[in-house]
Amino acid sequence: MARHSRRDERKQANRQEHPLSTITPHIVVRDAARAADWYRQALGATAGSGIGLPDGRFMQIELRFGDSTVMIADEFPELDILSPLAIGGTYGALHIATDDADALWQQAIAAGAEVHQSLQDTFWGERHGQIVDPFGHRWAIAQRLRDVPPEELAEAAAAAFGA
């Protein structure tokens, strides 16, 4: 029979309280502690657990955005773990669904985000735009405005992309 310590019980309780999704983004930033503060201020994240190292870097900080988790970590150049700032950009965007895109947009811009794609109403039924955070990651901010029938969506996409 396996023995369980109080620590094991706390870890299990934490997993039940904040279970991870099947896919959880884990992004690398320069200065994870500062990034965690920025994500709280600008995008409304709440911080969970973190694994700090003696040199001041973080191996991991858990951030909650509504019902979703994003893990952030410091750069570890000695292990070739680099942020978008080190490699000259990012390959994609994290998508935040919100009930008030305009308010979250203004909050992020006020906190220092740069506009990548202006916030606007889109043919796919969202108020949508993209920002780049001070750590080089791109974030889409979106609010569902209406459901778009598949036929209308296909026609609008073809028109928008010149097909």
NUMI-470996 format. One record per residue (C-alpha): x, y, z; residue in one letter; residue number from 0. Coordinates in pm, whole numbers. Example, Ala and Ser with C-alpha at 12.3 -4.5 7.8 and 13.67 -1.06 7.14 Angstrom:
<rec><xx>1230</xx><yy>-450</yy><zz>780</zz><resn>a</resn><resi>0</resi></rec>
<rec><xx>1367</xx><yy>-106</yy><zz>714</zz><resn>s</resn><resi>1</resi></rec>
END
This chain:
<rec><xx>0</xx><yy>0</yy><zz>0</zz><resn>m</resn><resi>0</resi></rec>
<rec><xx>137</xx><yy>343</yy><zz>-98</zz><resn>a</resn><resi>1</resi></rec>
<rec><xx>201</xx><yy>601</yy><zz>171</zz><resn>r</resn><resi>2</resi></rec>
<rec><xx>90</xx><yy>959</yy><zz>112</zz><resn>h</resn><resi>3</resi></rec>
<rec><xx>237</xx><yy>1259</yy><zz>287</zz><resn>s</resn><resi>4</resi></rec>
<rec><xx>60</xx><yy>1586</yy><zz>363</zz><resn>r</resn><resi>5</resi></rec>
<rec><xx>265</xx><yy>1736</yy><zz>81</zz><resn>r</resn><resi>6</resi></rec>
<rec><xx>121</xx><yy>1478</yy><zz>-162</zz><resn>d</resn><resi>7</resi></rec>
<rec><xx>-228</xx><yy>1560</yy><zz>-36</zz><resn>e</resn><resi>8</resi></rec>
<rec><xx>-171</xx><yy>1935</yy><zz>-91</zz><resn>r</resn><resi>9</resi></rec>
<rec><xx>-37</xx><yy>1874</yy><zz>-442</zz><resn>k</resn><resi>10</resi></rec>
<rec><xx>-339</xx><yy>1658</yy><zz>-526</zz><resn>q</resn><resi>11</resi></rec>
<rec><xx>-579</xx><yy>1919</yy><zz>-385</zz><resn>a</resn><resi>12</resi></rec>
<rec><xx>-409</xx><yy>2190</yy><zz>-594</zz><resn>n</resn><resi>13</resi></rec>
<rec><xx>-441</xx><yy>1974</yy><zz>-910</zz><resn>r</resn><resi>14</resi></rec>
<rec><xx>-811</xx><yy>1927</yy><zz>-839</zz><resn>q</resn><resi>15</resi></rec>
<rec><xx>-864</xx><yy>2298</yy><zz>-772</zz><resn>e</resn><resi>16</resi></rec>
<rec><xx>-675</xx><yy>2410</yy><zz>-1088</zz><resn>h</resn><resi>17</resi></rec>
<rec><xx>-653</xx><yy>2118</yy><zz>-1330</zz><resn>p</resn><resi>18</resi></rec>
<rec><xx>-441</xx><yy>2169</yy><zz>-1640</zz><resn>l</resn><resi>19</resi></rec>
<rec><xx>-599</xx><yy>2136</yy><zz>-1982</zz><resn>s</resn><resi>20</resi></rec>
<rec><xx>-489</xx><yy>1875</yy><zz>-2228</zz><resn>t</resn><resi>21</resi></rec>
<rec><xx>-274</xx><yy>2146</yy><zz>-2389</zz><resn>i</resn><resi>22</resi></rec>
<rec><xx>-126</xx><yy>2419</yy><zz>-2172</zz><resn>t</resn><resi>23</resi></rec>
<rec><xx>92</xx><yy>2684</yy><zz>-2339</zz><resn>p</resn><resi>24</resi></rec>
<rec><xx>436</xx><yy>2724</yy><zz>-2181</zz><resn>h</resn><resi>25</resi></rec>
<rec><xx>602</xx><yy>3043</yy><zz>-2305</zz><resn>i</resn><resi>26</resi></rec>
<rec><xx>950</xx><yy>3180</yy><zz>-2245</zz><resn>v</resn><resi>27</resi></rec>
<rec><xx>1000</xx><yy>3544</yy><zz>-2145</zz><resn>v</resn><resi>28</resi></rec>
<rec><xx>1288</xx><yy>3765</yy><zz>-2043</zz><resn>r</resn><resi>29</resi></rec>
<rec><xx>1231</xx><yy>3837</yy><zz>-1670</zz><resn>d</resn><resi>30</resi></rec>
<rec><xx>943</xx><yy>3606</yy><zz>-1576</zz><resn>a</resn><resi>31</resi></rec>
<rec><xx>871</xx><yy>3784</yy><zz>-1246</zz><resn>a</resn><resi>32</resi></rec>
<rec><xx>822</xx><yy>4118</yy><zz>-1426</zz><resn>r</resn><resi>33</resi></rec>
<rec><xx>621</xx><yy>3943</yy><zz>-1699</zz><resn>a</resn><resi>34</resi></rec>
<rec><xx>388</xx><yy>3783</yy><zz>-1442</zz><resn>a</resn><resi>35</resi></rec>
<rec><xx>324</xx><yy>4127</yy><zz>-1292</zz><resn>d</resn><resi>36</resi></rec>
<rec><xx>257</xx><yy>4271</yy><zz>-1639</zz><resn>w</resn><resi>37</resi></rec>
<rec><xx>17</xx><yy>3991</yy><zz>-1734</zz><resn>y</resn><resi>38</resi></rec>
<rec><xx>-175</xx><yy>4049</yy><zz>-1408</zz><resn>r</resn><resi>39</resi></rec>
<rec><xx>-195</xx><yy>4425</yy><zz>-1463</zz><resn>q</resn><resi>40</resi></rec>
<rec><xx>-252</xx><yy>4431</yy><zz>-1838</zz><resn>a</resn><resi>41</resi></rec>
<rec><xx>-451</xx><yy>4115</yy><zz>-1910</zz><resn>l</resn><resi>42</resi></rec>
<rec><xx>-611</xx><yy>4028</yy><zz>-1576</zz><resn>g</resn><resi>43</resi></rec>
<rec><xx>-416</xx><yy>3708</yy><zz>-1506</zz><resn>a</resn><resi>44</resi></rec>
<rec><xx>-395</xx><yy>3563</yy><zz>-1157</zz><resn>t</resn><resi>45</resi></rec>
<rec><xx>-75</xx><yy>3397</yy><zz>-1043</zz><resn>a</resn><resi>46</resi></rec>
<rec><xx>-60</xx><yy>3041</yy><zz>-922</zz><resn>g</resn><resi>47</resi></rec>
<rec><xx>242</xx><yy>2846</yy><zz>-812</zz><resn>s</resn><resi>48</resi></rec>
<rec><xx>596</xx><yy>2913</yy><zz>-927</zz><resn>g</resn><resi>49</resi></rec>
<rec><xx>933</xx><yy>2742</yy><zz>-919</zz><resn>i</resn><resi>50</resi></rec>
<rec><xx>1205</xx><yy>2993</yy><zz>-845</zz><resn>g</resn><resi>51</resi></rec>
<rec><xx>1576</xx><yy>2920</yy><zz>-871</zz><resn>l</resn><resi>52</resi></rec>
<rec><xx>1864</xx><yy>3046</yy><zz>-654</zz><resn>p</resn><resi>53</resi></rec>
<rec><xx>1986</xx><yy>3279</yy><zz>-932</zz><resn>d</resn><resi>54</resi></rec>
<rec><xx>1650</xx><yy>3463</yy><zz>-933</zz><resn>g</resn><resi>55</resi></rec>
<rec><xx>1513</xx><yy>3311</yy><zz>-1252</zz><resn>r</resn><resi>56</resi></rec>
<rec><xx>1191</xx><yy>3113</yy><zz>-1266</zz><resn>f</resn><resi>57</resi></rec>
<rec><xx>1166</xx><yy>2769</yy><zz>-1414</zz><resn>m</resn><resi>58</resi></rec>
<rec><xx>790</xx><yy>2816</yy><zz>-1413</zz><resn>q</resn><resi>59</resi></rec>
<rec><xx>515</xx><yy>3055</yy><zz>-1304</zz><resn>i</resn><resi>60</resi></rec>
<rec><xx>155</xx><yy>2945</yy><zz>-1347</zz><resn>e</resn><resi>61</resi></rec>
<rec><xx>-85</xx><yy>3215</yy><zz>-1465</zz><resn>l</resn><resi>62</resi></rec>
<rec><xx>-462</xx><yy>3175</yy><zz>-1480</zz><resn>r</resn><resi>63</resi></rec>
<rec><xx>-669</xx><yy>3357</yy><zz>-1742</zz><resn>f</resn><resi>64</resi></rec>
<rec><xx>-1030</xx><yy>3276</yy><zz>-1659</zz><resn>g</resn><resi>65</resi></rec>
<rec><xx>-1055</xx><yy>2898</yy><zz>-1692</zz><resn>d</resn><resi>66</resi></rec>
<rec><xx>-722</xx><yy>2863</yy><zz>-1874</zz><resn>s</resn><resi>67</resi></rec>
<rec><xx>-361</xx><yy>2828</yy><zz>-1763</zz><resn>t</resn><resi>68</resi></rec>
<rec><xx>-47</xx><yy>2963</yy><zz>-1928</zz><resn>v</resn><resi>69</resi></rec>
<rec><xx>294</xx><yy>2873</yy><zz>-1788</zz><resn>m</resn><resi>70</resi></rec>
<rec><xx>577</xx><yy>3123</yy><zz>-1822</zz><resn>i</resn><resi>71</resi></rec>
<rec><xx>948</xx><yy>3069</yy><zz>-1768</zz><resn>a</resn><resi>72</resi></rec>
<rec><xx>1263</xx><yy>3276</yy><zz>-1780</zz><resn>d</resn><resi>73</resi></rec>
<rec><xx>1514</xx><yy>3246</yy><zz>-2060</zz><resn>e</resn><resi>74</resi></rec>
<rec><xx>1788</xx><yy>2988</yy><zz>-2009</zz><resn>f</resn><resi>75</resi></rec>
<rec><xx>2030</xx><yy>3069</yy><zz>-2291</zz><resn>p</resn><resi>76</resi></rec>
<rec><xx>2274</xx><yy>2809</yy><zz>-2164</zz><resn>e</resn><resi>77</resi></rec>
<rec><xx>2007</xx><yy>2549</yy><zz>-2248</zz><resn>l</resn><resi>78</resi></rec>
<rec><xx>1896</xx><yy>2722</yy><zz>-2571</zz><resn>d</resn><resi>79</resi></rec>
<rec><xx>1565</xx><yy>2823</yy><zz>-2410</zz><resn>i</resn><resi>80</resi></rec>
<rec><xx>1504</xx><yy>3168</yy><zz>-2557</zz><resn>l</resn><resi>81</resi></rec>
<rec><xx>1226</xx><yy>3425</yy><zz>-2564</zz><resn>s</resn><resi>82</resi></rec>
<rec><xx>1094</xx><yy>3602</yy><zz>-2875</zz><resn>p</resn><resi>83</resi></rec>
<rec><xx>1312</xx><yy>3900</yy><zz>-2777</zz><resn>l</resn><resi>84</resi></rec>
<rec><xx>1622</xx><yy>3680</yy><zz>-2819</zz><resn>a</resn><resi>85</resi></rec>
<rec><xx>1519</xx><yy>3519</yy><zz>-3148</zz><resn>i</resn><resi>86</resi></rec>
<rec><xx>1367</xx><yy>3822</yy><zz>-3321</zz><resn>g</resn><resi>87</resi></rec>
<rec><xx>996</xx><yy>3751</yy><zz>-3299</zz><resn>g</resn><resi>88</resi></rec>
<rec><xx>726</xx><yy>3498</yy><zz>-3232</zz><resn>t</resn><resi>89</resi></rec>
<rec><xx>551</xx><yy>3245</yy><zz>-3453</zz><resn>y</resn><resi>90</resi></rec>
<rec><xx>192</xx><yy>3274</yy><zz>-3334</zz><resn>g</resn><resi>91</resi></rec>
<rec><xx>-48</xx><yy>3432</yy><zz>-3089</zz><resn>a</resn><resi>92</resi></rec>
<rec><xx>-225</xx><yy>3340</yy><zz>-2769</zz><resn>l</resn><resi>93</resi></rec>
<rec><xx>-599</xx><yy>3408</yy><zz>-2796</zz><resn>h</resn><resi>94</resi></rec>
<rec><xx>-797</xx><yy>3561</yy><zz>-2509</zz><resn>i</resn><resi>95</resi></rec>
<rec><xx>-1177</xx><yy>3546</yy><zz>-2531</zz><resn>a</resn><resi>96</resi></rec>
<rec><xx>-1345</xx><yy>3820</yy><zz>-2328</zz><resn>t</resn><resi>97</resi></rec>
<rec><xx>-1685</xx><yy>3977</yy><zz>-2278</zz><resn>d</resn><resi>98</resi></rec>
<rec><xx>-1541</xx><yy>4327</yy><zz>-2327</zz><resn>d</resn><resi>99</resi></rec>
<rec><xx>-1263</xx><yy>4342</yy><zz>-2587</zz><resn>a</resn><resi>100</resi></rec>
<rec><xx>-1249</xx><yy>4721</yy><zz>-2584</zz><resn>d</resn><resi>101</resi></rec>
<rec><xx>-1185</xx><yy>4740</yy><zz>-2208</zz><resn>a</resn><resi>102</resi></rec>
<rec><xx>-919</xx><yy>4468</yy><zz>-2210</zz><resn>l</resn><resi>103</resi></rec>
<rec><xx>-759</xx><yy>4626</yy><zz>-2518</zz><resn>w</resn><resi>104</resi></rec>
<rec><xx>-735</xx><yy>4966</yy><zz>-2350</zz><resn>q</resn><resi>105</resi></rec>
<rec><xx>-598</xx><yy>4807</yy><zz>-2032</zz><resn>q</resn><resi>106</resi></rec>
<rec><xx>-323</xx><yy>4628</yy><zz>-2227</zz><resn>a</resn><resi>107</resi></rec>
<rec><xx>-232</xx><yy>4936</yy><zz>-2432</zz><resn>i</resn><resi>108</resi></rec>
<rec><xx>-218</xx><yy>5149</yy><zz>-2115</zz><resn>a</resn><resi>109</resi></rec>
<rec><xx>20</xx><yy>4893</yy><zz>-1965</zz><resn>a</resn><resi>110</resi></rec>
<rec><xx>258</xx><yy>4920</yy><zz>-2259</zz><resn>g</resn><resi>111</resi></rec>
<rec><xx>141</xx><yy>4670</yy><zz>-2520</zz><resn>a</resn><resi>112</resi></rec>
<rec><xx>203</xx><yy>4758</yy><zz>-2885</zz><resn>e</resn><resi>113</resi></rec>
<rec><xx>-69</xx><yy>4726</yy><zz>-3148</zz><resn>v</resn><resi>114</resi></rec>
<rec><xx>4</xx><yy>4451</yy><zz>-3400</zz><resn>h</resn><resi>115</resi></rec>
<rec><xx>-341</xx><yy>4442</yy><zz>-3561</zz><resn>q</resn><resi>116</resi></rec>
<rec><xx>-603</xx><yy>4704</yy><zz>-3472</zz><resn>s</resn><resi>117</resi></rec>
<rec><xx>-911</xx><yy>4604</yy><zz>-3275</zz><resn>l</resn><resi>118</resi></rec>
<rec><xx>-1202</xx><yy>4583</yy><zz>-3518</zz><resn>q</resn><resi>119</resi></rec>
<rec><xx>-1523</xx><yy>4398</yy><zz>-3598</zz><resn>d</resn><resi>120</resi></rec>
<rec><xx>-1444</xx><yy>4102</yy><zz>-3824</zz><resn>t</resn><resi>121</resi></rec>
<rec><xx>-1627</xx><yy>3898</yy><zz>-4084</zz><resn>f</resn><resi>122</resi></rec>
<rec><xx>-1597</xx><yy>3587</yy><zz>-3864</zz><resn>w</resn><resi>123</resi></rec>
<rec><xx>-1818</xx><yy>3747</yy><zz>-3597</zz><resn>g</resn><resi>124</resi></rec>
<rec><xx>-1566</xx><yy>3878</yy><zz>-3343</zz><resn>e</resn><resi>125</resi></rec>
<rec><xx>-1436</xx><yy>4210</yy><zz>-3227</zz><resn>r</resn><resi>126</resi></rec>
<rec><xx>-1071</xx><yy>4115</yy><zz>-3270</zz><resn>h</resn><resi>127</resi></rec>
<rec><xx>-723</xx><yy>4263</yy><zz>-3260</zz><resn>g</resn><resi>128</resi></rec>
<rec><xx>-368</xx><yy>4165</yy><zz>-3172</zz><resn>q</resn><resi>129</resi></rec>
<rec><xx>-113</xx><yy>4322</yy><zz>-2940</zz><resn>i</resn><resi>130</resi></rec>
<rec><xx>251</xx><yy>4245</yy><zz>-2870</zz><resn>v</resn><resi>131</resi></rec>
<rec><xx>345</xx><yy>4243</yy><zz>-2502</zz><resn>d</resn><resi>132</resi></rec>
<rec><xx>672</xx><yy>4393</yy><zz>-2374</zz><resn>p</resn><resi>133</resi></rec>
<rec><xx>819</xx><yy>4040</yy><zz>-2371</zz><resn>f</resn><resi>134</resi></rec>
<rec><xx>768</xx><yy>3981</yy><zz>-2745</zz><resn>g</resn><resi>135</resi></rec>
<rec><xx>459</xx><yy>3758</yy><zz>-2736</zz><resn>h</resn><resi>136</resi></rec>
<rec><xx>156</xx><yy>3829</yy><zz>-2952</zz><resn>r</resn><resi>137</resi></rec>
<rec><xx>-191</xx><yy>3814</yy><zz>-2797</zz><resn>w</resn><resi>138</resi></rec>
<rec><xx>-523</xx><yy>3816</yy><zz>-2981</zz><resn>a</resn><resi>139</resi></rec>
<rec><xx>-802</xx><yy>3984</yy><zz>-2786</zz><resn>i</resn><resi>140</resi></rec>
<rec><xx>-1147</xx><yy>3881</yy><zz>-2905</zz><resn>a</resn><resi>141</resi></rec>
<rec><xx>-1511</xx><yy>3921</yy><zz>-2815</zz><resn>q</resn><resi>142</resi></rec>
<rec><xx>-1779</xx><yy>3710</yy><zz>-2982</zz><resn>r</resn><resi>143</resi></rec>
<rec><xx>-2034</xx><yy>3942</yy><zz>-3145</zz><resn>l</resn><resi>144</resi></rec>
<rec><xx>-2242</xx><yy>3699</yy><zz>-3349</zz><resn>r</resn><resi>145</resi></rec>
<rec><xx>-2252</xx><yy>3349</yy><zz>-3488</zz><resn>d</resn><resi>146</resi></rec>
<rec><xx>-2173</xx><yy>3349</yy><zz>-3859</zz><resn>v</resn><resi>147</resi></rec>
<rec><xx>-2330</xx><yy>3079</yy><zz>-4077</zz><resn>p</resn><resi>148</resi></rec>
<rec><xx>-2067</xx><yy>2859</yy><zz>-4250</zz><resn>p</resn><resi>149</resi></rec>
<rec><xx>-2173</xx><yy>2968</yy><zz>-4600</zz><resn>e</resn><resi>150</resi></rec>
<rec><xx>-2144</xx><yy>3338</yy><zz>-4511</zz><resn>e</resn><resi>151</resi></rec>
<rec><xx>-1810</xx><yy>3278</yy><zz>-4344</zz><resn>l</resn><resi>152</resi></rec>
<rec><xx>-1673</xx><yy>3096</yy><zz>-4650</zz><resn>a</resn><resi>153</resi></rec>
<rec><xx>-1787</xx><yy>3374</yy><zz>-4885</zz><resn>e</resn><resi>154</resi></rec>
<rec><xx>-1646</xx><yy>3649</yy><zz>-4665</zz><resn>a</resn><resi>155</resi></rec>
<rec><xx>-1313</xx><yy>3466</yy><zz>-4623</zz><resn>a</resn><resi>156</resi></rec>
<rec><xx>-1285</xx><yy>3417</yy><zz>-5000</zz><resn>a</resn><resi>157</resi></rec>
<rec><xx>-1357</xx><yy>3786</yy><zz>-5058</zz><resn>a</resn><resi>158</resi></rec>
<rec><xx>-1110</xx><yy>3897</yy><zz>-4789</zz><resn>a</resn><resi>159</resi></rec>
<rec><xx>-828</xx><yy>3680</yy><zz>-4926</zz><resn>f</resn><resi>160</resi></rec>
<rec><xx>-892</xx><yy>3748</yy><zz>-5293</zz><resn>g</resn><resi>161</resi></rec>
<rec><xx>-1028</xx><yy>3412</yy><zz>-5397</zz><resn>a</resn><resi>162</resi></rec>
END
